[in-house]
Amino acid sequence: MGEPDSALVARCLAGENSAFDQLVERYRDRVFSLAFRILGEGSWAEDLMQEALLRAYTRLALYDPRQPFATWLLCLTARLCLNARRNRKTELQQMERAVKAMPAPPTLEEHLYAREQQRTLHRLLDGEVEPHVFHGDASEDEAAHPIAV
């Protein structure tokens, strides 16, 4: 197997980065396997594997050499994966709520009515049609006559 994990960690903490490369080679497959079992998606597991290894490197000073390195690294990986899965679920729920809160798109009738309102407004503004006020007692013919309907 080679040099013990505790010796590699000590060398890494002393500034020898190649020692951590050996730890990565030793545990990369196990970290990926655990991430994949938790997440169920290869590309996501790959991302979380890299995140776990980076986090292990930046927090190596927190590692207790009296404990197995593999246990520490795999626990760190599991926590990252569970947090990522929970965060993704929360994001999906928020997106579903946002979609439900969005107004429904206008129906064809509503769209046509709005377009006709805009056309009429433009005709009024361009002076093509004179505005008229109708009273409730006007007949249909009287109401339709000024706008030529």
Accessible surface in RSA format (square Angstrom, percent):
REM  Atomic radii and reference values for relative SASA: ProtOr
REM  Chains: A
REM  Algorithm: Lee & Richards
REM  Probe-radius: 1.40
REM  Slices: 20
REM RES _ NUM      All-atoms   Total-Side   Main-Chain    Non-polar    All polar
REM                ABS   REL    ABS   REL    ABS   REL    ABS   REL    ABS   REL
RES MET A   1   181.74  94.1 102.03  67.5  79.71 189.8  83.48  71.0  98.26 130.2
RES GLY A   2    66.60  82.1   0.00   N/A  66.60  82.1  38.60 105.9  28.01  62.7
RES GLU A   3    58.69  33.7  45.90  34.7  12.79  30.4  28.42  55.0  30.26  24.7
RES PRO A   4    82.64  60.2  74.91  68.3   7.72  28.1  82.64  68.2   0.00   0.0
RES ASP A   5    21.38  15.0  17.54  17.5   3.84   9.1   8.08  19.0  13.30  13.3
RES SER A   6    50.30  42.5  43.67  58.3   6.63  15.3  20.16  42.9  30.14  42.2
RES ALA A   7    33.38  30.7  26.14  40.3   7.24  16.5  32.95  46.4   0.43   1.1
RES LEU A   8     0.00   0.0   0.00   0.0   0.00   0.0   0.00   0.0   0.00   0.0
RES VAL A   9     4.10   2.7   4.10   3.7   0.00   0.0   4.10   3.6   0.00   0.0
RES ALA A  10    59.35  54.6  49.32  76.1  10.03  22.8  54.20  76.3   5.14  13.6
RES ARG A  11    63.42  26.6  60.42  30.8   3.00   7.1  41.30  56.4  22.12  13.4
RES CYS A  12    10.26   7.8   2.92   3.3   7.33  17.2   0.00   0.0  10.26  11.1
RES LEU A  13    98.61  54.9  64.98  46.5  33.63  84.5  68.70  48.2  29.92  80.5
RES ALA A  14    91.39  84.0  46.46  71.7  44.93 102.2  59.88  84.3  31.50  83.4
RES GLY A  15    57.19  70.5   0.00   N/A  57.19  70.5  33.59  92.2  23.61  52.9
RES GLU A  16    74.96  43.0  67.97  51.4   6.99  16.6  34.12  66.0  40.84  33.3
RES ASN A  17    86.02  59.3  81.26  78.5   4.75  11.4  26.24  63.2  59.78  57.8
RES SER A  18    58.76  49.7  53.09  70.8   5.67  13.1  43.06  91.7  15.70  22.0
RES ALA A  19     0.00   0.0   0.00   0.0   0.00   0.0   0.00   0.0   0.00   0.0
RES PHE A  20    16.64   8.3  16.64  10.3   0.00   0.0  16.64  10.1   0.00   0.0
RES ASP A  21    88.16  61.8  86.31  85.9   1.85   4.4  25.95  61.1  62.21  62.0
RES GLN A  22    75.82  42.4  70.01  51.2   5.81  13.8  33.11  70.5  42.71  32.4
RES LEU A  23     1.84   1.0   1.29   0.9   0.55   1.4   1.57   1.1   0.27   0.7
RES VAL A  24    25.55  16.8  25.30  22.9   0.25   0.6  25.39  22.1   0.16   0.4
RES GLU A  25   121.52  69.8  99.53  75.3  21.99  52.4  44.44  86.0  77.08  62.9
RES ARG A  26    60.50  25.4  32.14  16.4  28.36  67.5  27.77  38.0  32.73  19.8
RES TYR A  27     8.16   3.8   8.16   4.6   0.00   0.0   2.47   1.9   5.69   7.0
RES ARG A  28    91.36  38.4  91.36  46.6   0.00   0.0  25.62  35.0  65.74  39.8
RES ASP A  29   112.78  79.0 107.61 107.1   5.16  12.2  36.30  85.4  76.48  76.3
RES ARG A  30   123.29  51.8 117.82  60.1   5.47  13.0  50.58  69.1  72.71  44.1
RES VAL A  31     0.00   0.0   0.00   0.0   0.00   0.0   0.00   0.0   0.00   0.0
RES PHE A  32    65.99  33.0  65.99  40.9   0.00   0.0  65.99  40.0   0.00   0.0
RES SER A  33    45.34  38.3  41.72  55.7   3.62   8.3  24.96  53.1  20.39  28.6
RES LEU A  34    28.76  16.0  28.70  20.5   0.06   0.2  28.70  20.2   0.06   0.2
RES ALA A  35     0.00   0.0   0.00   0.0   0.00   0.0   0.00   0.0   0.00   0.0
RES PHE A  36    88.49  44.3  87.72  54.3   0.77   2.0  87.72  53.2   0.77   2.2
RES ARG A  37   168.79  70.9 134.95  68.8  33.85  80.6  72.25  98.7  96.54  58.5
RES ILE A  38    31.44  17.9  21.32  15.9  10.12  24.4  24.86  17.9   6.58  17.8
RES LEU A  39    18.09  10.1   0.00   0.0  18.09  45.5   0.48   0.3  17.61  47.4
RES GLY A  40    55.60  68.6   0.00   N/A  55.60  68.6  26.46  72.6  29.14  65.3
RES GLU A  41    74.10  42.5  70.71  53.5   3.39   8.1  30.58  59.1  43.52  35.5
RES GLY A  42    31.02  38.3   0.00   N/A  31.02  38.3  20.91  57.4  10.12  22.7
RES SER A  43    80.81  68.3  67.11  89.6  13.70  31.6  52.69 112.2  28.12  39.4
RES TRP A  44    31.15  12.5  28.99  14.0   2.15   5.1  20.52  10.9  10.62  17.2
RES ALA A  45     0.00   0.0   0.00   0.0   0.00   0.0   0.00   0.0   0.00   0.0
RES GLU A  46    70.22  40.3  70.22  53.1   0.00   0.0  28.98  56.1  41.24  33.7
RES ASP A  47    86.60  60.7  80.34  80.0   6.26  14.8  20.49  48.2  66.11  65.9
RES LEU A  48    17.89  10.0  17.73  12.7   0.16   0.4  17.73  12.5   0.16   0.4
RES MET A  49     8.55   4.4   8.55   5.7   0.00   0.0   7.53   6.4   1.02   1.3
RES GLN A  50   101.77  56.9  96.04  70.2   5.73  13.7  31.42  66.9  70.35  53.4
RES GLU A  51    65.28  37.5  61.73  46.7   3.54   8.4  16.85  32.6  48.43  39.5
RES ALA A  52     0.07   0.1   0.07   0.1   0.00   0.0   0.07   0.1   0.00   0.0
RES LEU A  53    18.23  10.2  17.89  12.8   0.34   0.9  18.19  12.8   0.04   0.1
RES LEU A  54   108.48  60.4 103.25  73.9   5.23  13.1 107.42  75.4   1.06   2.9
RES ARG A  55    75.64  31.8  72.85  37.1   2.79   6.6   7.59  10.4  68.05  41.2
RES ALA A  56     0.00   0.0   0.00   0.0   0.00   0.0   0.00   0.0   0.00   0.0
RES TYR A  57    82.96  38.7  73.84  42.0   9.12  23.7  52.37  39.4  30.58  37.7
RES THR A  58    89.56  63.7  53.44  54.2  36.12  86.1  56.37  75.7  33.18  50.2
RES ARG A  59   102.12  42.9  99.72  50.8   2.41   5.7  23.15  31.6  78.97  47.9
RES LEU A  60     4.34   2.4   3.75   2.7   0.59   1.5   3.75   2.6   0.59   1.6
RES ALA A  61    84.20  77.4  56.31  86.9  27.89  63.4  57.43  80.9  26.77  70.9
RES LEU A  62   133.77  74.5 107.53  76.9  26.23  65.9 111.33  78.2  22.44  60.4
RES TYR A  63    13.81   6.4   3.48   2.0  10.33  26.9   0.93   0.7  12.88  15.9
RES ASP A  64    46.30  32.4  40.65  40.5   5.65  13.4  28.68  67.5  17.62  17.6
RES PRO A  65    84.81  61.8  69.30  63.2  15.51  56.4  69.61  57.5  15.21  94.5
RES ARG A  66   204.25  85.8 168.25  85.8  36.00  85.7  80.44 109.9 123.81  75.0
RES GLN A  67   100.71  56.3  97.64  71.4   3.08   7.3  29.58  63.0  71.14  54.0
RES PRO A  68    82.40  60.1  70.29  64.1  12.11  44.0  81.80  67.5   0.60   3.7
RES PHE A  69     3.30   1.7   0.92   0.6   2.38   6.2   0.92   0.6   2.38   6.8
RES ALA A  70    14.90  13.7  14.63  22.6   0.28   0.6  14.63  20.6   0.28   0.7
RES THR A  71    75.16  53.5  69.77  70.7   5.39  12.8  53.87  72.4  21.29  32.2
RES TRP A  72    48.16  19.3  42.23  20.4   5.93  13.9  34.73  18.5  13.43  21.8
RES LEU A  73     1.77   1.0   1.77   1.3   0.00   0.0   1.77   1.2   0.00   0.0
RES LEU A  74    37.20  20.7  36.13  25.8   1.07   2.7  36.61  25.7   0.59   1.6
RES CYS A  75    61.45  46.5  57.01  63.6   4.44  10.4  13.92  35.3  47.53  51.2
RES LEU A  76     8.20   4.6   7.75   5.5   0.45   1.1   7.79   5.5   0.42   1.1
RES THR A  77     0.22   0.2   0.22   0.2   0.00   0.0   0.22   0.3   0.00   0.0
RES ALA A  78    24.51  22.5  24.51  37.8   0.00   0.0  24.51  34.5   0.00   0.0
RES ARG A  79   136.88  57.5 135.04  68.8   1.84   4.4  67.89  92.8  68.98  41.8
RES LEU A  80    17.31   9.6  15.61  11.2   1.70   4.3  15.61  11.0   1.70   4.6
RES CYS A  81     0.08   0.1   0.08   0.1   0.00   0.0   0.00   0.0   0.08   0.1
RES LEU A  82    85.54  47.6  81.73  58.5   3.80   9.6  81.76  57.4   3.77  10.1
RES ASN A  83    62.50  43.1  62.50  60.4   0.00   0.0   9.96  24.0  52.54  50.8
RES ALA A  84    20.72  19.0  13.04  20.1   7.68  17.5  18.19  25.6   2.52   6.7
RES ARG A  85   115.49  48.5 114.10  58.2   1.39   3.3  32.97  45.1  82.52  50.0
RES ARG A  86   139.91  58.7 134.32  68.5   5.58  13.3  66.22  90.5  73.68  44.7
RES ASN A  87    75.00  51.7  73.39  70.9   1.60   3.9  17.53  42.2  57.47  55.5
RES ARG A  88    88.47  37.1  86.78  44.2   1.69   4.0  28.67  39.2  59.80  36.2
RES LYS A  89   131.14  64.0 128.64  78.9   2.50   6.0  73.45  66.1  57.69  61.5
RES THR A  90    57.53  40.9  57.51  58.3   0.02   0.1  40.22  54.0  17.31  26.2
RES GLU A  91   100.53  57.7  99.48  75.3   1.05   2.5  31.01  60.0  69.52  56.8
RES LEU A  92    87.84  48.9  87.44  62.6   0.40   1.0  87.44  61.4   0.40   1.1
RES GLN A  93    76.41  42.7  75.14  54.9   1.27   3.0  21.08  44.9  55.33  42.0
RES GLN A  94    95.65  53.5  89.99  65.8   5.65  13.5  23.70  50.4  71.95  54.6
RES MET A  95   111.53  57.8 108.89  72.1   2.64   6.3  71.01  60.4  40.52  53.7
RES GLU A  96   103.76  59.6  99.22  75.1   4.55  10.8  36.72  71.0  67.05  54.7
RES ARG A  97   145.11  60.9 140.08  71.4   5.03  12.0  71.26  97.4  73.86  44.8
RES ALA A  98    57.78  53.1  47.72  73.6  10.06  22.9  55.76  78.5   2.02   5.3
RES VAL A  99   100.47  66.1  93.80  84.9   6.67  16.1  93.80  81.5   6.67  18.1
RES LYS A 100   171.76  83.8 139.09  85.3  32.67  77.8  92.46  83.2  79.30  84.5
RES ALA A 101    86.05  79.1  49.64  76.6  36.41  82.8  61.30  86.3  24.75  65.6
RES MET A 102   127.44  66.0 111.52  73.8  15.92  37.9  92.48  78.6  34.97  46.3
RES PRO A 103   119.17  86.9  97.22  88.6  21.95  79.8 108.57  89.6  10.61  65.9
RES ALA A 104    88.23  81.1  60.09  92.7  28.14  64.0  65.59  92.4  22.65  60.0
RES PRO A 105   113.84  83.0  98.12  89.4  15.72  57.1 104.32  86.1   9.52  59.2
RES PRO A 106    91.83  66.9  70.20  64.0  21.63  78.6  74.04  61.1  17.79 110.6
RES THR A 107    71.27  50.7  63.10  64.0   8.17  19.5  68.41  91.9   2.86   4.3
RES LEU A 108   121.70  67.8 110.26  78.9  11.45  28.8 114.08  80.1   7.62  20.5
RES GLU A 109   124.48  71.5 118.94  90.0   5.54  13.2  66.70 129.0  57.78  47.2
RES GLU A 110    98.26  56.4  90.97  68.8   7.29  17.4  40.34  78.0  57.91  47.3
RES HIS A 111    94.48  51.6  92.23  64.1   2.25   5.7  60.73  62.6  33.75  39.3
RES LEU A 112    77.57  43.2  74.13  53.0   3.44   8.7  74.48  52.3   3.09   8.3
RES TYR A 113   144.39  67.4 139.29  79.3   5.10  13.3 106.68  80.2  37.70  46.5
RES ALA A 114    47.14  43.3  46.35  71.5   0.79   1.8  46.71  65.8   0.44   1.2
RES ARG A 115   102.03  42.8  99.89  50.9   2.13   5.1  32.93  45.0  69.09  41.9
RES GLU A 116    86.16  49.5  85.52  64.7   0.63   1.5  44.49  86.1  41.67  34.0
RES GLN A 117    95.70  53.5  86.74  63.4   8.96  21.3  32.98  70.2  62.73  47.6
RES GLN A 118   111.28  62.2 109.59  80.1   1.70   4.0  26.93  57.3  84.36  64.0
RES ARG A 119   125.18  52.6 122.43  62.4   2.75   6.6  43.71  59.7  81.47  49.4
RES THR A 120    55.80  39.7  55.76  56.5   0.05   0.1  44.94  60.4  10.86  16.4
RES LEU A 121    97.49  54.3  96.16  68.8   1.34   3.4  97.04  68.1   0.46   1.2
RES HIS A 122   110.46  60.4 110.42  76.8   0.04   0.1  70.21  72.4  40.25  46.8
RES ARG A 123    96.70  40.6  96.44  49.2   0.25   0.6  27.56  37.7  69.14  41.9
RES LEU A 124    63.61  35.4  48.10  34.4  15.51  39.0  48.29  33.9  15.32  41.2
RES LEU A 125   131.38  73.2  98.40  70.4  32.98  82.9 101.44  71.2  29.94  80.6
RES ASP A 126   104.16  73.0  69.40  69.1  34.76  82.2  20.68  48.7  83.48  83.3
RES GLY A 127    58.54  72.2   0.00   N/A  58.54  72.2  31.12  85.4  27.43  61.4
RES GLU A 128   120.19  69.0  81.64  61.8  38.55  91.8  41.15  79.6  79.03  64.5
RES VAL A 129    21.03  13.8  14.77  13.4   6.26  15.1  18.59  16.2   2.44   6.6
RES GLU A 130   125.93  72.3 120.25  91.0   5.69  13.5  40.24  77.8  85.69  70.0
RES PRO A 131   110.08  80.2  87.88  80.1  22.20  80.7  93.45  77.2  16.63 103.4
RES HIS A 132    86.88  47.5  58.79  40.9  28.09  71.9  36.58  37.7  50.30  58.5
RES VAL A 133   129.94  85.5 105.72  95.7  24.22  58.4 109.02  94.7  20.92  56.7
RES PHE A 134    91.67  45.9  64.36  39.9  27.31  71.1  65.98  40.0  25.69  73.5
RES HIS A 135   129.50  70.8 120.67  83.9   8.83  22.6  77.47  79.8  52.03  60.5
RES GLY A 136    89.96 110.9   0.00   N/A  89.96 110.9  47.75 131.0  42.21  94.5
RES ASP A 137   134.02  93.9  95.67  95.2  38.35  90.7  52.08 122.6  81.94  81.7
RES ALA A 138    37.95  34.9  14.16  21.9  23.79  54.1  17.03  24.0  20.92  55.4
RES SER A 139    57.35  48.5  45.91  61.3  11.45  26.4  52.03 110.8   5.32   7.5
RES GLU A 140   155.80  89.4 145.19 109.8  10.61  25.3  61.76 119.4  94.04  76.8
RES ASP A 141   117.92  82.6 111.48 111.0   6.44  15.2  30.91  72.7  87.01  86.8
RES GLU A 142   107.49  61.7  95.83  72.5  11.66  27.8  44.52  86.1  62.98  51.4
RES ALA A 143    33.54  30.8  31.20  48.1   2.35   5.3  31.38  44.2   2.16   5.7
RES ALA A 144    32.65  30.0  28.77  44.4   3.88   8.8  32.43  45.7   0.22   0.6
RES HIS A 145   147.53  80.6 133.73  93.0  13.80  35.3  89.20  91.9  58.33  67.9
RES PRO A 146    48.79  35.6  18.45  16.8  30.34 110.3  27.05  22.3  21.74 135.1
RES ILE A 147    75.28  42.8  64.92  48.4  10.36  25.0  67.95  48.9   7.33  19.9
RES ALA A 148    95.49  87.8  59.69  92.1  35.81  81.5  70.43  99.2  25.07  66.4
RES VAL A 149   137.11  90.2  80.76  73.1  56.35 135.8 108.17  94.0  28.94  78.5
END  Absolute sums over single chains surface
CHAIN  1 A    11112.7       9336.2       1776.4       6404.8       4707.9
END  Absolute sums over all chains
TOTAL         11112.7       9336.2       1776.4       6404.8       4707.9
